[in-house]
Amino acid sequence: MNKNIFILILIFFAGFAHAKSIDLLSPKGDLKIEIEVGEQIFYSIFLQDQPVLLKNRLQLELEDEVLGFNSTLKGTEKDQVSEVFKPVIPLKFSSIQNHYNMVRFNFMEGFSVEFRAYDGGFAYRFITSKRDRIKVLSEDVQINLASTAIAHLQQTESFKTSYEFAYTHMSSNEFSEETTMSTLPVLLETDNDITILISESDLRDYPAMFLKGNAKDKFQSVFPKEPLEVEPDGDRSQKILREADYIALTDGSRIFPWRYFLISLEEEDILTNTMTAKLAGKSLIEDTSWLKPGQASWEWWNGASPYEVDFVAGYNEETYRYFIDFASEFGIPYIIMDEGWAKTTTDPFTPNPDIDLFALIEYGKERNVDIVLWLTWLTVENNMQLFEKFHDWGIAGVKIDFMDRSDQWMVNFYERVAKEAAENEIFVDFHGAFKPAGLEYLYPNIFSYEGVLGMEQMGRATPENSIYLPFIRNAVGGMDYTPGAMLSMQPEFYYSRRPNSASIGTRTYQMALFVIFESALQMLADNPTNYYKNRDCTEFITSVPTTWDETVVLDAKIGKNVIVAKRKGNSWFIGGMNGTNEDIQLDLELDFLPKNKSFEMVSFEDGINAGRQAMDYRKIQTEIDSNTKYKIRMVRNGGWAAVINELDKK
């Protein structure tokens, strides 16, 4: 035998002998991760013995080595964890059960890979222990489907994106190298009725991940590279002139972001998942007593245009006092002053001379209403001391806009802002933003992110697209969609132009969004005059909490409809939305209510003519109990909303 061939055979079998295979099971045993560690690292996923993902490779390519290729396994650690924690800002549950099985592979080259198996999903991450700073050239995240799936994607041609595209829906075997890449999260519905939601958590000092098609039923990670040279692009953005050949320059000893996958046979499991929270770090804010989630009245969408008033409406002091009075009357804790409150968009310290900002701040505080100020991110970056100044002024929060990037520098900008704002007891709402990825748990003063095709996009915000939001975008964290339109239209009649801004979908559809969509800062987008004219709707909307103790899914069909019940204290709220062009009738089971008690349910239902005149609705009061089966009807692009409280029989 040729000597060189003999040596190669010996090397091959030596590597094979050192290969290690471990099966990691979820606590209930339904989900199995088969992990192979040899010359490379692969994992495969099975749900109830059905293959889901097969032979997925993971690697981390550094400047001078590839972690996960020809690496030497030093040992493994295993653990079982069962704990309960309480998120500072509870969007779904006030207590979260964190129960998983874990295995960590430690390698001689100074890194580890940790896997966690949950009931309903799994996650993994790299951990490095290098002495010096490292350049990460790329991270190889492979997703090789065991069967073809329908992929629900928010596609973008560029890493410069505000995550505001409509979803596209295509077969996974059509998502190829030539196909436009997708933001995260991505939702997959496989041919064997398994749903997979893909996202990330604990994203810090590292770029956000995107996905590209690789081959038939195969996806591959891609990342924006680190900007090296930029120049201004107007008053609110930058042009990237030169990029590095790496995606991150970072500490050599660190944990990397979690790659996580929700995997279930039940669509409703997506709506109750808390995976981002389970994988995020714990709050770095010690005293959180000043954090007060709530609703906000917002003037931009409606053009600051109250009517039937005795002053000239617009972006002026009289109009803002009107907004404050409205917010005070309905118990809304905030108003937002959008673009125009300052003399220029680049100077955050000089208010518009036509508006006495300090008088408005005082006027609001006398009425238990605080002010939130809009800013461009570039102005914040150039004036980071503004948080201390705003705190001195009495400003409660900031809405920061137009980041439109998610490279390492911009991810770090989010954290610098959150930290500086927290030190000055100011909350943050990120607009022109990427999706939530765990920073909001480290800094719970981050109340919301946009990163969604929301209602500010007017006619683009269709129920046909928005019905996917609870299953995709909102499933990974708070979402500033800005609901609350009082002018509602069916699509063939739709016309909207400020100051008479309108939405597609029925009136009850709009009301239900306040229950279904999750955001610690939930805006009321419409004109206070319109809310006054629709007082019963407004009283319901402003009674809906922005944080919750419990979430129960009553019905959920991806791309069709959602009905959820949510509890705050002893009150239950139900919201339903129909994203189809056909009427839906359903029987609601109310067995989530406490037994042997009677309740009053106040519901808002699509009116008999709502299929044509979308503002038609009925308000109904009904006595119910846990045995009640209640029949509801949602017209096309319609909805259903209700509040349930215990009856006092004394």
N, C-alpha and C positions, 0 to 999 in steps of 0.2 A: 504493500500500500504506500502511495506517495506520502512522504513525511509531513508535508504541509497540510494535506487533507486530514491526516490522523490528528494533527494538532487542532485543527478546526473542529473536528468531531468531539475531542476532549473538552474544548471550550464550550461547545454547545451543550453537552451533557452536564458540565459543571454548572452552567447557568440554569439548566432545567432542574438540577438537584436543589438549587437554592431558591427556586420559585416557591411561593407560598400562596395558598388559596384559603380564604375564609368566607364563610356565609354569615352575614349579619342579618338578624331577623328583627322586625318591629315588635313592640311589646306584646301584641296579640298574635303575632306570627303570620299575619296575612301577607306582609310585604317582606321580600327577601332580596338582599343585595349580595351577589356573588362577586367577591373582590379577588383579583389575581395580581400578585406582585412578583414580577420576575425581571426580565430585561426592561419591560415597561409595566405600567400600572393600568389595569383595565377593571371596569365594573360592569355587571349586568343586573337588571332589575326584573323581578317577577312578582306579580300580584295574584294571589291565590293560584299559584303555579302557572299562570299565564305569562309568557314573556312580554315585557314592555319595552325595555331598552337593552340592546345587546352589544357587548364588546366595545364599550365606550372608553377611549383612552383619555388620560389626563396627564398634562405636563406643564411645567413652568420653565420657560426658556429665559435664562439670564445671559448676561453679556459673555460669560466665559464658561458656562455649563448649562446643561438641561436637567432640571430636577424631575426625576421620574423616568430617566433613560439611563440604563446601565448603573442604576443606583444600588447601593448595598444595604440591605435590610438589617438593622441592628436589633430590633425587637418590636413587640406589639403591646399595647395596653388596651384593656377592655373595661367597660363600666356600664352600669345601669343607673339612670337618673329618673327620679320622680319627685317633682317639686311643684309648688304653686306660687305664682308671683302675681302682683297687682300692678298693672301698668299705670303710670301717672295719668295718662290720657287714654281711658278705655273706650275704644271705638266699637268693640263688639261685646266684650265681657270684662267685668270689673275684676275677675279672678281668672287666671289662665293656668291650666294644667300643662306642665312641661314634662312629658314622659317619653323617654327614648332610650335606646341601646346604642352604645358607642364603641368603636374600635379606632385606635390610632396606630399608624405605622410609622416608626421612627427609623431614620436612615443615617448611615455613617457620614453622609455628605452635609449634615447640618440642617436637615429639614424633616418635617413630618407631614403626613396627610391624615386628616381626621374625617371619619364618616359617622353620621348619625342616622338611625332608622327610627322613624315615627310611625304611628298608626295613621296612614294616609299620606306619607311622604318621606323623603330622605334628603340629606344635605351633605356636602363635603367642602373642605377647605384645605389650603396649604398653610403651614406654619414654618417659618424659617428662623434659624438661630445663627446667622452669619455675623461676623465681627464688624465688618465695614458696610457702608452703604452699597446698595446693589442697583443695577439697571435691569429692569424687566423688559425684555424685547417682545415677548408675547406670552399668552397663556392659552394652552390648548384645551378647550372644553368641547368635547364631542358629544353629539346626541344622535345615536343611531337607533332609529325606531325598529321595533320587531315587526310592525305591521303599518300599512299606510294609514294616514290620519288626515283629517281636515285641520289645517293650520289657520288659526285666527291671528292675524299679524297687523301691527302698526308699522307700515313700511316707510323708510326714509332714504333718500338718495345721498344724504350727507350726514356726517357726524354733527354738523351744525343744525340742530333741530330743537324745537320746543315741544316735541311729543304731542302734537295737536292734529295728527292725521286721522282720517277715518280708518276703520279696520278693513282689511282685505281678507278674503276667505278662499283658500286654495288647497288643493291636494298637496300633501307633503312630498309627493314624487315630482311635483312641478316647481318646488322651491329649490332652484339650482344655483350654480355659481353665477349665472347671468341675471338672476332675479335680484331685485332691490332688497337690501338688508332690512332687518326688522329691529325695532327697539325691544326692550323687555318691559313688562312681562309678555310671554307668548303662551297661548292656549292651544292645546291639541286634543282633538277628539278622534280616537283610534277606531279602526273598523270593528274591533271587538268591545266597543262601548266603554273603554277606559278613557278618562279625562286626565290630562297632564297640564299643569300650570308651571311654567319655568320662570324663575326670577332670582334675585340675589339679595343678601342682607349683610349688615355690618360693613358697608362700603365706606372705606376711609383711606385717604392718601393713595388713591388708585382710581383709574378710569372706570366708568360704567361699561357694562358688557352689552354688545349687540350680537345678533345672530345672522349668519349667511347660510344659504343653501350650499351643500357640498356635493352631494350625489343623491340618487333616488332615496328618499326617506332618511336622509342624513343632514344634520345641521352642524355648523361650526362657529365657534366664537370669533368675533372681531372686536377690536378696541381702537378708540381714537388715540393718536400719538400725542406726546407732550409738546405743547407749543414752546418755541424758543424765541420767536420774534413776532411782535404784533404791532399794529398801528390802529389809531382810533377809526371807527366807522360810524360817523355821526355822534349823537349825544348819548347813545345807549348800547353801543356794541363795539367790537373790535374785529379787524381782519387779521387772520393768522398768516403771516408772511413766510415763516419757516418753522418746520417741525423737526423734532428729534427722530432718531431711528429706534427709540424705545417708547414704551407706553407708560413707564413709571420709573422714576429715580426715587428710591425710598430706603428706609432703614432696613438693614440686613437682618435684624432680629424683630420679627413682627408676625401677626396673624393676618392672613389675606381674607378677602370677602368670601362669604358662604355662597356656593352655587346650590340652589334648592329646587326641588321638584315635588309638587303636590300630585299625588297619584291616587285615583279613586274610581270606583264604579258608580258613585253617586254624585250627580252634578251639584247637589246642595252642599256637599262638603267644602266646595270652593268658597261658598259664601260665609261659612263659619270658621274658616281657617285663620290661624294666628301665627303662621310660620315666620313672617318677618319679625314679629315681636319676640318669638322664642329664640331666634338666632342673633338678635341685636344685643348690644351691650346694655348694661344697667345705667340708669340716669346718673349723669355727672353733676346735676343740680341738686344740692343738698336740701335747700329750703324751696319747696315747690308750692307753698301756700299762696303765692301771688299769681299763679297760673289759673286763669279763669276762662275756659273754653266757652263759646257762645255764638250767637248769631250777630250779623252785622248788616246794617242798611247801607246800600252802595249806590252811588249816584251816576257812575260812568255809563252803565248799560242803558239807562233810561234818559241819558243826556241832561241830568240835573233839571228835570222839567216838570215840577209840580204845576198844577193848574187849579182854577177856581180859588185863587189866592189873591191877596191884595198887595203883592209886590212883583217886581219883574224877576222871573225865574232864570236861573243860570248858575254858573260857578261863582256864586257870590255869598256874602255873609248871611243875607236873609234866607236864601235857599238852604244853607247848611243848618241854620237854626230850625227850619221847618223839618229837616231830616232828624235832627236831635229830638225835637218835640215828638215826632212820630215814634222814634225808637224808645223814648222814655215811656210813652203811653202804653206800648205793648211789651215792655220789659226786655227790649233788645239792648244788650250791653255796649254795642259798638256802632259807630258809623265809620265808613272809609272815605277819606278825601283822596281822590285819585289825582291823575295828572292835572296840574293847574293850581294846586294849593301853594306852590312855591313860585317865586318870581321867575326863576329859570329851572330847567331840569337838571342843571349841573351844580347848582348852589343850594344845598339843603338847609342852609342857615338863615336864608332871607325869604320870609313868607311873601306871598303875593300882596302887594300894597293895597289891593282892592278888598282884601279879606283880613279882618283882625283875628288872626289865628289864636292868639292868646285869650282873647275874649270868648272865642268859641270853645276853647278848652275849658275855661272856667264855667261857661254856660252849660256845657255838657256835664261836668262833674256835679253841678248843683242838681242835675236830673238823673244821676247815676248812669250816664252815657260817656264812654271814653272814645277817643279819636285814634284812628289808625291812618298812617300816612303812606302814600305810594312813593316809590323811588326807583330809579334805574339802578341796576347792579353796578354799573360803572361809576355812578356818583357815590354809591356806598363804598366801593373799593378805594376811591380817591379821598374819602372823608370818613374813615372808620371811627373817628371820634364823635360822629353824629349821635351814636347811641347814648353816650353820656349826656350830650346836650338835650336829646329828646326826653330822656328820663327827667332831667331838670324841668323841662317844659310841662311834663305831665302826660306825655304821649304813651299809649298802652302798647301799640304794636306797629309793625311796618310790613308793607306789601312790597316785595322786591322783585323787579321784573326784568325780562329780556336776557337771562343768562344764555339760553339757547345752545349750551354746550355741556358736555359731561366728561371732558378729559380730566386728567389728574389735577391740574391746576384749578379747574373750576369746581371739582368735587371738594378740594381743600378750601375754596372760597366759601362754600356752604357752611363748612364747619367753623371757619373763622368768624363768619357772621353770627352763627348760632351761639358761639361762645361769648362773643362780645355783647350780643344782645342780652343773653342770660345774665351776664354780670351787671347789667343795668336794668334788669327786670322788664324787658321788652320782649314780646312774642313776635314771631316771624311767619309770614305767609309767602312762600316762594311761587312766583309766576314766571312764565317763560322757562319752565323748570323740567328737569327729568323726574322720573318716578321716585316715590319713596323707597329707600333701601336701608333703613335701620337707624339713620342718624337722628330721627325724630324720637327715638327711645333714649339715646344718650343725652339729647337736648330736647326735652319735651316742651320747651318754649317754641319749637317748630310746630305750629298748629296745623298747617296744611301745605300741600303742593298743588299746583295746577297740573301740568303735564298731561292734559286731556283735551280732547275736542269737546269743549264745554259750551255753555249757552251763549257766551260772548261771541261765538262764531255764528250766531243767528241761524240762518237757514241750513247751515251745515250740521247743526246739532239735531239730528233726526232721531226719533225713537228707534228706528231700524238700526242705527249705530249705537245709541246710548244703552240699549238693552244688553249689550255685551259688557258694559262697564262694571257691573257688580261681579262678573265672572273673570275679568281680566285686570283692568287698571285699578279699580277700587279694592280688589281682592288682596292687594299688596300694601295698601296704606291709604291715608287720608287724601281726599280728592276735592279740590276746589272747582266745582262744576258751575257754581253761581246760578241756582234754580230760582223759581218763584215768579214766573211770568203770569200776569193777569190777563194779557191778551193772547188767547190760545186759538190756533187754527189747524185745520187738517191740511196736509201738504199741497193739495191741488188748489187751495184758496190762499196759500201763504203769501203774505207780503209784510215786510218789516223794515222800518227805517226810523232811526231815532229822530224825534223823541217818542214816537209811537212804536217802541220795540215790541216784538211779538215772538212767540215760540211755536214750534210744531208739536202737536200733541194736545190732549184735552186738558181742561182745568184740573180735573182730579189727578191726571197724570203728573202735572206740575206739583201738586200738593204731596203726592206720594213720594216724590224724589227726596223730600226732606227726611223721610223715614228711611228710605232705601240707601241713599248715598251717604257715605261716611266722611265727615270732616269736622275737626275740632272747632274750626271757624267756618260757619255756614252762612253764606251771604244771601240776603234778600235783594234780588237784582232789580226789581221793578220800582216804579214811582210810588212814593207814599200816598199820593192822591188816589191811585188805583187800588191800593190796599185799603184805604178808608172806605172806598166805594164797595168793597167786597169784604166787609168786616168779618163775617162768619168764617170765610176762608182764611183771613189773616189771623184771626184768633186761634185757629187750628195750627197754622204754620208756626206761629211764634210760641206755641206751647210745646213744640217738638224739641226734645233735648238734642245736644250735639255729642254727648257721651252716653254710654249704655252699660247696663249691668248684665244683660243677657240677650242673646239673639237666637231666634228659632226660625227655621226655613219652613214655610207652609207649602210652597210649590216653586219649582225652578226648572226651567227648560232653556238651555243655552240658545240664544238667538230668538227666543219666543216670548217668554214671560218670567217674571219674578214676583213672588209674594213672601214678605218676611214680617215676622212679629218681633218687636224689640221692647224690652222692659227697662224702665228707669224707676227705681223704688218700687212702688206698688202699682204704677200705671203701665199699661201696655199700649203700644202704637203699632199699627199695621199699615204697610205700604205695598201696593201692587202696581206693576207696570206691564203693559202689553206692547211689545215692539213689532207686532205684525200688522198686516193690513186686513185682518179678519177679527170679528168679535170673538171673545172667549168667555165661556161660562164655567165656573168652578164651584165646588162645594168645599167650604173651609171647615176644617176640624179645629175646634177651639179647646182641645184637651190639654193645651199648655197652661190653661188657667187653673188656679187652685180649686180643689174639689169642694163641694158643699157650700158654695158661696154664689151670690147673685151679683151681676155686674150690669152697668149701663154702657152700651156701645154707641158712640156718636160717629156715624160714618158719612163719607162723601162719595157718591157714586156717579158714574157717567149718566147724564140725563138721556131721555129717550131720543133726543135729536143730536146727541154729541158726535155721532158718526159723521155728521155734516157740519153742524155748528158746535165747534169744539168747546165753547165756553159753557155749554149746557151741563148742569149738574143737579143732583138732589142731595139734600142733607137729611139724614134719617136717625132717629133715636130709637134704640131697641134694648130690651132687657134680655140678657143672655146668661148662660153658665157654661161650665166646662163640657157639658154634654151637647151643647148646641151645634148643629151643622148649619152653616149659613151660606146661602147661595149668593154668589156675586157674578156680575157681568161687567167685563171691560170691553168697550168698543175698540175698534181699530185705533192704534196709537193712543189708547186710553189708559185709565188707571183706577185705583180704588184706595182710599185712605180712611183710617179710623183710629179713634182713641178709646180705650176701655178702662173704666174705673169701677171699683167695688161700690155697690149700692149700700147706703146706710139705711138699714131696716128699722132703726129706732123710731 
